[in-house]
Every structure is written in structure tokens, then in C-alpha cells.
Amino acid sequence: MKAAAKRSRRDTIRAQLADLKMPGALEALDEVLSGVDGGGLTPTEAIETLLGAQITLRNNRRLQAAMRSSRLPAVKTLADFDFSFQPSIKREQIDSLHELGFVERKENVIFLGPLGVGKTHLAISLAIASAESGRRVYYGTLADLITSLEEAQAAGTLKQRLKVLTHPSLLVVDEIGYLPVAPTGAMLFFQLMSRRYERASTVLTSNKPFEEWGDVFGDDVMAAALIDRLLHHCHIVNIRGNSYRMRQHSELWQALQTPDLEEAKTT
């Protein structure tokens, strides 16, 4: 009789989770209840585990949807970042940014540093954290964003395209300074940043210091006006260090050379 009552109660819980549309908790239910029966979980821990399973599923679904709509090129999270290789970065600053208060306050973040030091990784990790919190995000290199704006202008749909790019809570603009920008493209990008100013957050990465942005955009005055808007409410992360990618090449080179060195020692 006791076993039948237990089955009935479990069936009721399953039905309730299904009615509440909590598939993550429903999938974890049997394992959690087994843990309670075996004494490995307290009732409080069981509830926490069920809710955690549902939150994990919800975040994964949000991330999948964000990857489809935001054009994020890869999943790069804060947990995957190697802080030991970039000691110039203040870990507490990065951790604080990932709490997303800057998004709520509609502030910007700019990552500056040479090639390969992790600027894009950290920018994407902020976008992923924002997407997991339910915010809309969008990613693009500067060149791709300008191309899309130029194409919209040619098609007579610039106003609509600017509206689309202004709407996301977080816009990532990657690779500023990698390629020079034509005057028309620079002006279109300035329009976009002006629209987002104090309305939504933008995360930018650049391998050029601000004093060289005039060369990047082909206009010192326009670049100064752009920087002025971006820096008004902004967090700057300067990264000084070696390239992750160059480190990988260096390690491969050393590995390839090791057999030759060992052979030379024995001859």
C-alpha cells in the first residue's frame, strides 16, 4: 500500500511538472527521487536540484536561440578563458562585467590589445552571458556591419536596418582596426552608434589605440565624435600580452623539434 501511494505521488509530481512546462525538472525527477530514497539528498537539496535542472535547460535553450539569431561565431565562455596567460587583465573587473550591470545601465565595454590576446573571447562571453539572462544580442565584425548598412542604404532600407541593429540589448562590434573603413561606411557606423548611445550597450574590440581610430575611419573629427559617445559611459579593458594562437604555434614547434634534439644528443 505504501509503495502504491509513493507511485501515485510521483505520478502526481510528474503531471504537475508537465503542466508547469518544466521539462528539465521532469527529466531529472527520477534520479532526484532515487537520491532522496537512498538518503543521498535531503528534501531541500532535491528541490534545489530539480530547479537547477530546469534553469540549466532554459539557459541552454536561450543560448541555442541566441546562436541562431545573433550570429555569434562560436560559444566562448568566461569559464574557458585562461587568465593565467594574460596577467594584465584584472580578473575582478571581468567578473564584475559578467554580472551584466553595465547592460542594465546601458553602458559600453571596449577591449583593446594586440592580435590574439583574447579580446573576441571575452566579448563573446559577455554576449553569451547576456543571452542566457534572456536579453537579445547581436554579433558582427566592423566590416560585416558596415557592409550590411551599405547594402541597406543601396536598397532603400537603411532606416529599417538601423532599427534592427539598435534594438539588441547588447551589440558586439569585433575587429575595429583590422581593415580601413571608407568614408561612407564610417558615417553609417557613426549613425548606428549614435542611435545606440544611452539606449543600449555595445561591446567593441580593437587592436588599435584610440589615437589611431582617425586613421581607421579616415576622418579624425568623426572618429573623435564616435569615441566621445562610446566613452561617455564605458568600461575599458586594456590587454597587454602574447597571442594565444602564437602560443599554440610555439608549443607545436617545440614539440616537433624535441625528437630532433633528443636524436642529436644520442649521436
Backbone as CSV, one residue per row, in Angstrom:
resi,resn,N_x,N_y,N_z,CA_x,CA_y,CA_z,C_x,C_y,C_z
1,MET,0.830,-1.205,0.000,0.000,0.000,0.000,0.869,1.261,0.000
2,LYS,1.953,1.179,0.819,2.862,2.304,0.904,3.539,2.559,-0.442
3,ALA,3.941,1.477,-1.148,4.589,1.597,-2.455,3.633,2.192,-3.478
4,ALA,2.365,1.777,-3.404,1.373,2.305,-4.339,1.154,3.798,-4.120
5,ALA,1.148,4.206,-2.856,0.964,5.636,-2.549,2.139,6.439,-3.050
6,LYS,3.357,5.860,-2.929,4.555,6.547,-3.393,4.526,6.716,-4.907
7,ARG,4.090,5.653,-5.607,3.999,5.748,-7.077,2.982,6.804,-7.480
8,SER,1.856,6.817,-6.760,0.800,7.782,-7.069,1.300,9.203,-6.868
9,ARG,2.079,9.424,-5.776,2.603,10.755,-5.502,3.604,11.172,-6.586
10,ARG,4.422,10.210,-6.998,5.399,10.511,-8.051,4.702,10.835,-9.367
11,ASP,3.655,10.096,-9.661,2.895,10.374,-10.887,2.267,11.767,-10.826
12,THR,1.812,12.135,-9.646,1.226,13.464,-9.473,2.274,14.554,-9.714
13,ILE,3.487,14.343,-9.148,4.568,15.319,-9.338,4.922,15.427,-10.814
14,ARG,5.000,14.278,-11.501,5.301,14.306,-12.941,4.256,15.117,-13.694
15,ALA,2.991,14.873,-13.370,1.908,15.592,-14.045,1.982,17.086,-13.755
16,GLN,2.330,17.432,-12.519,2.429,18.850,-12.163,3.578,19.527,-12.902
17,LEU,4.732,18.853,-12.990,5.868,19.422,-13.713,5.548,19.575,-15.194
18,ALA,4.839,18.596,-15.750,4.443,18.683,-17.158,3.470,19.846,-17.364
19,ASP,2.531,20.010,-16.417,1.545,21.085,-16.525,2.220,22.447,-16.400
20,LEU,3.271,22.526,-15.584,4.013,23.774,-15.415,5.029,24.015,-16.529
21,LYS,5.089,23.049,-17.454,6.041,23.122,-18.573,7.473,23.264,-18.051
22,MET,7.875,22.266,-17.254,9.224,22.216,-16.679,9.907,20.913,-17.088
23,PRO,10.224,20.771,-18.389,10.795,19.505,-18.872,12.154,19.181,-18.273
24,GLY,12.948,20.208,-17.944,14.251,19.952,-17.334,14.111,19.271,-15.989
25,ALA,13.211,19.802,-15.155,12.955,19.201,-13.846,12.317,17.829,-14.008
26,LEU,11.435,17.685,-14.977,10.772,16.402,-15.213,11.774,15.321,-15.589
27,GLU,12.731,15.672,-16.425,13.744,14.707,-16.838,14.634,14.284,-15.664
28,ALA,14.858,15.198,-14.749,15.740,14.904,-13.613,15.006,14.256,-12.444
29,LEU,13.679,14.178,-12.514,12.880,13.774,-11.356,13.236,12.394,-10.815
30,ASP,13.301,11.393,-11.684,13.542,10.030,-11.212,14.872,9.921,-10.468
31,GLU,15.915,10.535,-11.018,17.230,10.474,-10.373,17.210,11.210,-9.033
32,VAL,16.512,12.331,-8.986,16.438,13.092,-7.740,15.674,12.311,-6.675
33,LEU,14.555,11.723,-7.051,13.773,10.958,-6.075,14.537,9.727,-5.593
34,SER,15.304,9.128,-6.476,16.148,7.999,-6.058,17.169,8.449,-5.029
35,GLY,17.699,9.648,-5.237,18.653,10.199,-4.276,18.015,10.447,-2.921
36,VAL,16.756,10.897,-2.923,16.034,11.123,-1.667,15.764,9.788,-0.972
37,ASP,15.307,8.809,-1.760,15.017,7.488,-1.185,16.257,6.845,-0.585
38,GLY,17.408,7.060,-1.240,18.647,6.447,-0.764,19.332,7.245,0.333
39,GLY,18.778,8.366,0.680,19.362,9.176,1.737,20.486,10.075,1.278
40,GLY,20.755,10.121,-0.023,21.834,10.953,-0.536,21.448,12.408,-0.698
41,LEU,20.131,12.679,-0.738,19.648,14.052,-0.884,18.596,14.355,0.174
42,THR,18.694,15.532,0.754,17.634,16.000,1.642,16.510,16.571,0.778
43,PRO,15.312,16.723,1.317,14.230,17.334,0.527,14.591,18.700,-0.028
44,THR,15.297,19.505,0.779,15.708,20.831,0.304,16.674,20.716,-0.871
45,GLU,17.632,19.793,-0.760,18.588,19.582,-1.851,17.891,19.060,-3.103
46,ALA,16.862,18.225,-2.899,16.121,17.687,-4.036,15.413,18.798,-4.802
47,ILE,14.768,19.706,-4.059,14.083,20.831,-4.711,15.091,21.699,-5.458
48,GLU,16.222,21.963,-4.814,17.267,22.771,-5.444,17.779,22.125,-6.726
49,THR,17.955,20.803,-6.702,18.447,20.087,-7.883,17.429,20.126,-9.010
50,LEU,16.158,19.946,-8.685,15.107,19.994,-9.713,15.041,21.375,-10.360
51,LEU,15.058,22.414,-9.528,15.005,23.769,-10.076,16.257,24.091,-10.894
52,GLY,17.407,23.600,-10.424,18.649,23.815,-11.167,18.619,23.154,-12.533
53,ALA,18.040,21.949,-12.604,17.930,21.247,-13.887,17.054,22.033,-14.860
54,GLN,15.973,22.630,-14.342,15.090,23.411,-15.200,15.773,24.681,-15.682
55,ILE,16.506,25.344,-14.791,17.216,26.573,-15.160,18.294,26.277,-16.202
56,THR,19.002,25.172,-16.031,20.037,24.794,-16.996,19.443,24.567,-18.376
57,LEU,18.319,23.855,-18.420,17.662,23.616,-19.711,17.200,24.929,-20.330
58,ARG,16.613,25.803,-19.516,16.145,27.096,-20.033,17.309,27.903,-20.593
59,ASN,18.434,27.954,-19.870,19.600,28.713,-20.338,20.167,28.126,-21.620
60,ASN,20.190,26.795,-21.710,20.688,26.156,-22.936,19.801,26.492,-24.125
61,ARG,18.501,26.528,-23.897,17.576,26.875,-24.984,17.751,28.329,-25.400
62,ARG,17.930,29.207,-24.414,18.166,30.611,-24.736,19.440,30.777,-25.547
63,LEU,20.481,30.031,-25.148,21.756,30.129,-25.852,21.636,29.626,-27.279
64,GLN,20.914,28.516,-27.469,20.718,27.987,-28.816,19.966,28.987,-29.688
65,ALA,18.938,29.610,-29.105,18.181,30.611,-29.860,19.059,31.819,-30.178
66,ALA,19.885,32.219,-29.211,20.774,33.360,-29.434,21.799,33.055,-30.507
67,MET,22.325,31.849,-30.517,23.314,31.474,-31.527,22.700,31.541,-32.924
68,ARG,21.423,31.219,-33.022,20.763,31.271,-34.333,20.499,32.703,-34.785
69,SER,20.072,33.555,-33.859,19.637,34.897,-34.246,20.732,35.960,-34.145
70,SER,21.748,35.716,-33.318,22.724,36.767,-33.038,23.959,36.702,-33.924
71,ARG,24.126,35.588,-34.639,25.291,35.371,-35.493,26.597,35.274,-34.708
72,LEU,26.503,34.857,-33.467,27.722,34.602,-32.701,28.530,33.511,-33.396
73,PRO,29.816,33.713,-33.612,30.593,32.752,-34.399,30.954,31.485,-33.643
74,ALA,30.912,31.519,-32.308,31.304,30.353,-31.508,30.822,30.552,-30.085
75,VAL,30.824,29.457,-29.321,30.494,29.538,-27.894,31.801,29.702,-27.130
76,LYS,32.016,30.878,-26.595,33.206,31.163,-25.787,32.726,31.741,-24.461
77,THR,33.014,31.030,-23.372,32.518,31.453,-22.073,33.654,31.942,-21.183
78,LEU,33.287,32.612,-20.116,34.280,33.099,-19.166,35.034,31.935,-18.533
79,ALA,34.348,30.818,-18.297,34.988,29.657,-17.667,36.120,29.102,-18.523
80,ASP,36.054,29.330,-19.834,37.067,28.795,-20.752,38.266,29.722,-20.918
81,PHE,38.204,30.913,-20.343,39.271,31.895,-20.578,40.455,31.633,-19.655
82,ASP,41.657,31.664,-20.210,42.876,31.389,-19.462,43.467,32.693,-18.922
83,PHE,43.079,33.048,-17.708,43.575,34.282,-17.107,45.061,34.193,-16.777
84,SER,45.560,32.987,-16.549,46.970,32.847,-16.196,47.887,33.253,-17.340
85,PHE,47.379,33.186,-18.574,48.190,33.554,-19.733,48.149,35.051,-20.005
86,GLN,47.159,35.745,-19.413,47.026,37.191,-19.609,46.963,37.878,-18.248
87,PRO,48.092,37.955,-17.529,48.087,38.546,-16.185,47.770,40.038,-16.164
88,SER,47.802,40.703,-17.322,47.493,42.135,-17.347,46.011,42.402,-17.106
89,ILE,45.179,41.385,-17.279,43.736,41.548,-17.100,43.385,41.464,-15.621
90,LYS,42.567,42.397,-15.162,42.074,42.366,-13.792,40.870,41.433,-13.718
91,ARG,41.063,40.296,-13.087,40.005,39.282,-13.033,38.726,39.843,-12.403
92,GLU,38.889,40.661,-11.358,37.701,41.190,-10.692,36.900,42.102,-11.614
93,GLN,37.570,42.816,-12.525,36.858,43.666,-13.473,36.039,42.822,-14.444
94,ILE,36.632,41.751,-14.950,35.927,40.877,-15.892,34.763,40.174,-15.208
95,ASP,34.981,39.685,-13.991,33.893,39.039,-13.244,32.742,40.010,-13.031
96,SER,33.081,41.259,-12.694,32.045,42.269,-12.467,31.256,42.549,-13.740
97,LEU,31.947,42.633,-14.873,31.252,42.868,-16.137,30.277,41.733,-16.454
98,HIS,30.652,40.512,-16.107,29.781,39.365,-16.393,28.566,39.291,-15.481
99,GLU,28.489,40.176,-14.495,27.261,40.297,-13.715,26.218,41.125,-14.472
100,LEU,26.646,41.776,-15.567,25.780,42.440,-16.546,25.114,43.722,-16.035
101,GLY,25.661,44.290,-14.972,25.137,45.584,-14.537,25.311,46.653,-15.602
102,PHE,26.391,46.553,-16.385,26.633,47.549,-17.439,25.551,47.498,-18.505
103,VAL,24.978,46.308,-18.735,23.893,46.188,-19.722,22.634,46.871,-19.191
104,GLU,22.354,46.664,-17.925,21.187,47.313,-17.326,21.330,48.838,-17.371
105,ARG,22.570,49.304,-17.198,22.800,50.760,-17.196,23.051,51.315,-18.592
106,LYS,23.026,50.436,-19.597,23.222,50.839,-20.995,24.600,51.471,-21.209
107,GLU,25.605,50.855,-20.604,26.989,51.296,-20.745,27.718,50.430,-21.770
108,ASN,28.881,50.885,-22.190,29.669,50.174,-23.198,30.893,49.521,-22.576
109,VAL,31.473,48.577,-23.310,32.728,47.935,-22.932,33.623,47.927,-24.162
110,ILE,34.885,48.329,-23.988,35.835,48.302,-25.098,37.056,47.500,-24.680
111,PHE,37.353,46.459,-25.460,38.548,45.651,-25.245,39.618,46.116,-26.225
112,LEU,40.762,46.535,-25.703,41.871,46.998,-26.522,43.078,46.092,-26.309
113,GLY,43.799,45.798,-27.390,45.001,44.987,-27.254,45.431,44.420,-28.586
114,PRO,46.641,43.870,-28.646,47.146,43.313,-29.906,46.381,42.062,-30.315
115,LEU,46.739,41.542,-31.472,46.043,40.383,-32.018,46.205,39.164,-31.117
116,GLY,45.123,38.417,-30.994,45.199,37.101,-30.375,45.259,37.040,-28.875
117,VAL,44.980,38.158,-28.176,45.140,38.142,-26.723,43.848,37.793,-25.976
118,GLY,42.758,37.554,-26.696,41.516,37.131,-26.048,40.405,38.155,-26.048
119,LYS,40.547,39.224,-26.833,39.516,40.263,-26.868,38.178,39.703,-27.348
120,THR,38.207,38.990,-28.454,36.971,38.434,-29.008,36.361,37.412,-28.059
121,HIS,37.196,36.586,-27.447,36.710,35.582,-26.499,35.899,36.254,-25.391
122,LEU,36.465,37.287,-24.777,35.784,37.955,-23.674,34.530,38.694,-24.151
123,ALA,34.588,39.282,-25.335,33.412,39.969,-25.877,32.270,38.982,-26.102
124,ILE,32.593,37.828,-26.687,31.559,36.814,-26.931,31.035,36.252,-25.620
125,SER,31.918,36.091,-24.643,31.457,35.552,-23.358,30.453,36.495,-22.698
126,LEU,30.630,37.803,-22.874,29.641,38.755,-22.368,28.321,38.629,-23.125
127,ALA,28.404,38.409,-24.428,27.190,38.227,-25.225,26.448,36.970,-24.800
128,ILE,27.179,35.902,-24.546,26.551,34.645,-24.133,25.915,34.796,-22.761
129,ALA,26.606,35.448,-21.843,26.020,35.686,-20.521,24.735,36.498,-20.639
130,SER,24.732,37.483,-21.537,23.533,38.301,-21.747,22.405,37.474,-22.350
131,ALA,22.743,36.626,-23.315,21.731,35.777,-23.942,21.132,34.798,-22.932
132,GLU,21.972,34.253,-22.071,21.484,33.310,-21.057,20.565,34.003,-20.053
133,SER,20.725,35.308,-19.900,19.849,36.049,-18.990,18.556,36.488,-19.672
134,GLY,18.397,36.104,-20.934,17.166,36.413,-21.657,17.218,37.672,-22.487
135,ARG,18.377,38.284,-22.606,18.500,39.512,-23.392,18.817,39.187,-24.851
136,ARG,18.427,40.093,-25.726,18.718,39.914,-27.137,20.107,40.450,-27.442
137,VAL,20.900,39.667,-28.170,22.262,40.073,-28.506,22.494,39.926,-30.004
138,TYR,23.516,40.625,-30.488,23.880,40.527,-31.908,25.383,40.716,-32.029
139,TYR,25.993,39.939,-32.927,27.447,39.999,-33.137,27.751,40.312,-34.596
140,GLY,28.790,41.106,-34.799,29.279,41.333,-36.158,30.660,41.959,-36.113
141,THR,31.485,41.628,-37.083,32.735,42.379,-37.221,32.381,43.767,-37.750
142,LEU,33.275,44.716,-37.551,33.015,46.066,-38.062,32.792,46.028,-39.566
143,ALA,33.610,45.261,-40.268,33.484,45.186,-41.733,32.123,44.629,-42.139
144,ASP,31.659,43.573,-41.454,30.367,42.961,-41.807,29.208,43.907,-41.497
145,LEU,29.278,44.592,-40.368,28.202,45.516,-40.011,28.114,46.665,-41.009
146,ILE,29.265,47.204,-41.392,29.257,48.304,-42.363,28.747,47.824,-43.715
147,THR,29.142,46.632,-44.120,28.642,46.082,-45.387,27.126,45.965,-45.366
148,SER,26.580,45.487,-44.253,25.124,45.333,-44.166,24.431,46.693,-44.199
149,LEU,25.044,47.701,-43.612,24.463,49.048,-43.642,24.540,49.650,-45.044
150,GLU,25.654,49.436,-45.721,25.797,49.937,-47.093,24.805,49.264,-48.029
151,GLU,24.616,47.963,-47.861,23.647,47.244,-48.699,22.228,47.738,-48.425
152,ALA,21.923,48.008,-47.169,20.594,48.518,-46.821,20.382,49.912,-47.402
153,GLN,21.427,50.737,-47.361,21.316,52.079,-47.936,21.063,51.996,-49.436
154,ALA,21.768,51.106,-50.113,21.574,50.946,-51.558,20.186,50.439,-51.881
155,ALA,19.616,49.623,-50.992,18.290,49.049,-51.228,17.170,49.946,-50.716
156,GLY,17.519,51.079,-50.109,16.500,51.978,-49.579,15.892,51.517,-48.274
157,THR,16.596,50.634,-47.551,16.057,50.088,-46.302,16.970,50.419,-45.105
158,LEU,17.744,51.498,-45.218,18.703,51.832,-44.163,18.004,52.087,-42.827
159,LYS,16.884,52.781,-42.854,16.174,53.104,-41.616,15.781,51.832,-40.877
160,GLN,15.277,50.852,-41.626,14.867,49.589,-41.006,16.066,48.826,-40.460
161,ARG,17.186,48.846,-41.220,18.380,48.118,-40.779,18.952,48.750,-39.520
162,LEU,18.990,50.065,-39.451,19.462,50.744,-38.252,18.583,50.410,-37.052
163,LYS,17.288,50.304,-37.285,16.363,49.952,-36.206,16.648,48.547,-35.700
164,VAL,16.902,47.610,-36.616,17.202,46.224,-36.235,18.467,46.173,-35.379
165,LEU,19.490,46.916,-35.765,20.769,46.881,-35.057,20.766,47.727,-33.788
166,THR,19.782,48.596,-33.635,19.663,49.397,-32.423,18.924,48.635,-31.330
167,HIS,18.087,47.696,-31.723,17.203,47.018,-30.776,17.907,46.090,-29.782
168,PRO,18.915,45.287,-30.176,19.509,44.344,-29.219,20.036,45.028,-27.958
169,SER,19.849,44.363,-26.828,20.359,44.906,-25.561,21.875,44.979,-25.581
170,LEU,22.502,44.045,-26.319,23.961,44.037,-26.408,24.387,43.768,-27.848
171,LEU,25.164,44.684,-28.399,25.737,44.530,-29.730,27.246,44.385,-29.581
172,VAL,27.812,43.341,-30.191,29.260,43.153,-30.199,29.793,43.604,-31.550
173,VAL,30.712,44.557,-31.529,31.377,45.028,-32.750,32.836,44.586,-32.656
174,ASP,33.191,43.594,-33.441,34.513,42.970,-33.350,35.441,43.498,-34.453
175,GLU,36.733,43.471,-34.155,37.791,43.711,-35.145,37.810,45.143,-35.698
176,ILE,37.691,46.119,-34.829,37.888,47.507,-35.259,39.384,47.738,-35.448
177,GLY,39.768,48.168,-36.645,41.171,48.445,-36.920,41.853,47.413,-37.784
178,TYR,41.174,46.302,-38.034,41.784,45.263,-38.863,41.799,45.676,-40.328
179,LEU,40.762,46.402,-40.752,40.667,46.872,-42.130,40.276,48.350,-42.124
180,PRO,40.802,49.142,-43.052,40.393,50.552,-43.130,38.935,50.657,-43.570
181,VAL,38.302,51.742,-43.173,36.883,51.942,-43.457,36.724,53.113,-44.414
182,ALA,35.911,52.928,-45.438,35.642,54.014,-46.382,34.798,55.094,-45.707
183,PRO,34.886,56.339,-46.187,34.148,57.441,-45.542,32.653,57.181,-45.404
184,THR,32.042,56.620,-46.438,30.600,56.348,-46.365,30.301,55.330,-45.280
185,GLY,31.107,54.275,-45.224,30.910,53.253,-44.202,31.121,53.799,-42.806
186,ALA,32.115,54.669,-42.661,32.383,55.268,-41.359,31.200,56.104,-40.884
187,MET,30.611,56.856,-41.794,29.469,57.681,-41.427,28.253,56.834,-41.050
188,LEU,28.059,55.732,-41.765,26.943,54.844,-41.442,27.139,54.202,-40.064
189,PHE,28.361,53.812,-39.766,28.637,53.222,-38.457,28.439,54.261,-37.361
190,PHE,28.835,55.495,-37.625,28.622,56.576,-36.659,27.131,56.763,-36.386
191,GLN,26.320,56.667,-37.432,24.869,56.768,-37.241,24.362,55.665,-36.318
192,LEU,24.858,54.449,-36.528,24.428,53.333,-35.697,24.806,53.561,-34.239
193,MET,26.055,53.946,-33.990,26.499,54.168,-32.615,25.751,55.343,-31.972
194,SER,25.419,56.353,-32.755,24.658,57.484,-32.225,23.260,57.041,-31.812
195,ARG,22.668,56.148,-32.577,21.329,55.638,-32.234,21.361,54.795,-30.962
196,ARG,22.442,54.044,-30.782,22.538,53.174,-29.611,22.991,53.929,-28.360
197,TYR,23.496,55.117,-28.542,24.030,55.911,-27.432,22.979,56.108,-26.342
198,GLU,23.295,55.623,-25.139,22.444,55.703,-23.957,21.113,54.967,-24.130
199,ARG,20.998,54.146,-25.167,19.791,53.324,-25.357,20.071,51.845,-25.164
200,ALA,21.294,51.430,-25.475,21.656,50.012,-25.365,23.173,49.907,-25.291
201,SER,23.647,48.772,-24.816,25.081,48.565,-24.613,25.755,48.008,-25.863
202,THR,26.986,48.430,-26.061,27.801,47.927,-27.156,29.154,47.489,-26.607
203,VAL,29.587,46.311,-27.024,30.913,45.811,-26.681,31.754,45.858,-27.947
204,LEU,32.906,46.506,-27.893,33.759,46.656,-29.069,35.145,46.100,-28.782
205,THR,35.783,45.563,-29.807,37.174,45.110,-29.685,38.005,45.803,-30.760
206,SER,39.229,46.161,-30.386,40.112,46.828,-31.354,41.567,46.527,-31.037
207,ASN,42.341,46.354,-32.098,43.794,46.193,-31.939,44.520,47.528,-32.095
208,LYS,43.741,48.601,-32.210,44.318,49.943,-32.366,43.971,50.812,-31.166
209,PRO,44.927,51.592,-30.651,44.598,52.554,-29.593,43.706,53.658,-30.150
210,PHE,43.025,54.366,-29.269,42.066,55.372,-29.714,42.697,56.432,-30.605
211,GLU,43.961,56.782,-30.349,44.597,57.838,-31.153,44.788,57.421,-32.611
212,GLU,44.629,56.141,-32.927,44.754,55.681,-34.310,43.404,55.425,-34.980
213,TRP,42.307,55.675,-34.259,40.993,55.424,-34.857,40.693,56.415,-35.985
214,GLY,41.317,57.580,-35.953,41.137,58.517,-37.063,41.633,57.918,-38.364
215,ASP,42.741,57.183,-38.307,43.264,56.506,-39.495,42.339,55.366,-39.923
216,VAL,41.792,54.648,-38.938,40.901,53.509,-39.241,39.662,53.997,-39.987
217,PHE,39.061,55.094,-39.482,37.804,55.583,-40.060,38.007,56.670,-41.104
218,GLY,39.256,57.060,-41.328,39.548,58.012,-42.386,39.112,59.431,-42.106
219,ASP,38.823,59.754,-40.846,38.346,61.090,-40.515,38.580,61.319,-39.022
220,ASP,39.515,62.195,-38.691,39.841,62.437,-37.285,38.671,63.036,-36.513
221,VAL,37.943,63.945,-37.144,36.837,64.620,-36.464,35.718,63.627,-36.154
222,MET,35.349,62.819,-37.159,34.287,61.851,-36.957,34.700,60.797,-35.938
223,ALA,35.967,60.356,-36.007,36.470,59.371,-35.049,36.427,59.936,-33.632
224,ALA,36.778,61.211,-33.469,36.738,61.838,-32.152,35.315,61.901,-31.613
225,ALA,34.363,62.218,-32.486,32.961,62.269,-32.068,32.455,60.878,-31.691
226,LEU,32.881,59.861,-32.449,32.500,58.482,-32.151,33.056,58.055,-30.800
227,ILE,34.337,58.308,-30.588,34.978,57.927,-29.321,34.322,58.648,-28.152
228,ASP,33.972,59.902,-28.347,33.328,60.683,-27.296,32.033,60.025,-26.834
229,ARG,31.229,59.559,-27.784,29.967,58.899,-27.439,30.209,57.545,-26.772
230,LEU,31.162,56.788,-27.304,31.418,55.458,-26.763,31.964,55.520,-25.341
231,LEU,32.821,56.517,-25.068,33.494,56.583,-23.776,32.679,57.276,-22.691
232,HIS,31.559,57.879,-23.064,30.772,58.622,-22.070,30.343,57.714,-20.919
233,HIS,29.857,56.528,-21.233,29.510,55.522,-20.218,30.214,54.235,-20.644
234,CYS,31.436,54.037,-20.179,32.229,52.952,-20.781,33.204,52.326,-19.786
235,HIS,33.429,51.027,-19.983,34.444,50.282,-19.246,35.524,49.872,-20.251
236,ILE,36.761,50.253,-19.997,37.859,49.935,-20.915,38.719,48.838,-20.308
237,VAL,38.969,47.809,-21.127,39.822,46.693,-20.705,41.032,46.665,-21.632
238,ASN,42.183,47.055,-21.112,43.423,47.006,-21.883,44.115,45.671,-21.636
239,ILE,44.395,44.950,-22.703,45.049,43.651,-22.581,46.437,43.747,-23.193
240,ARG,47.430,43.496,-22.386,48.817,43.503,-22.867,49.383,42.105,-22.647
241,GLY,49.853,41.486,-23.728,50.393,40.144,-23.566,50.604,39.469,-24.901
242,ASN,50.933,38.196,-24.838,51.197,37.418,-26.038,49.914,36.835,-26.610
243,SER,49.997,36.414,-27.845,48.852,35.844,-28.541,48.643,34.390,-28.141
244,TYR,47.365,34.037,-27.859,47.038,32.632,-27.615,47.412,31.783,-28.820
245,ARG,47.072,32.290,-29.993,47.323,31.492,-31.203,48.812,31.309,-31.440
246,MET,49.608,32.351,-31.174,51.048,32.214,-31.330,51.616,31.243,-30.302
247,ARG,51.017,31.217,-29.103,51.455,30.255,-28.097,51.244,28.830,-28.593
248,GLN,50.097,28.588,-29.213,49.810,27.252,-29.734,50.809,26.867,-30.817
249,HIS,51.148,27.825,-31.698,52.134,27.544,-32.735,53.497,27.273,-32.117
250,SER,53.838,28.032,-31.070,55.119,27.856,-30.399,55.217,26.484,-29.748
251,GLU,54.128,26.072,-29.088,54.124,24.756,-28.442,54.249,23.641,-29.483
252,LEU,53.581,23.811,-30.628,53.663,22.811,-31.687,55.080,22.750,-32.233
253,TRP,55.689,23.919,-32.426,57.050,23.967,-32.949,58.021,23.276,-31.992
254,GLN,57.860,23.539,-30.712,58.733,22.897,-29.733,58.536,21.388,-29.711
255,ALA,57.288,20.952,-29.852,57.004,19.514,-29.856,57.624,18.830,-31.068
256,LEU,57.575,19.535,-32.195,58.146,18.954,-33.416,59.671,18.898,-33.346
257,GLN,60.266,19.876,-32.641,61.714,19.927,-32.559,62.291,18.989,-31.510
258,THR,61.502,18.594,-30.535,62.000,17.775,-29.432,62.629,16.465,-29.892
259,PRO,61.982,15.674,-30.800,62.615,14.437,-31.255,63.971,14.676,-31.908
260,ASP,64.093,15.771,-32.661,65.362,16.067,-33.325,66.452,16.359,-32.293
261,LEU,66.068,17.088,-31.226,67.051,17.399,-30.186,67.501,16.149,-29.442
262,GLU,66.531,15.264,-29.158,66.880,14.026,-28.447,67.796,13.147,-29.315
263,GLU,67.484,13.142,-30.630,68.307,12.347,-31.534,69.721,12.912,-31.606
264,ALA,69.843,14.260,-31.593,71.156,14.876,-31.670,71.986,14.560,-30.438
265,LYS,71.314,14.429,-29.282,72.047,14.120,-28.051,72.624,12.718,-28.045
266,THR,71.952,11.808,-28.755,72.378,10.396,-28.728,73.376,10.069,-29.825
267,THR,73.638,11.031,-30.722,74.575,10.751,-31.819,75.898,11.439,-31.579
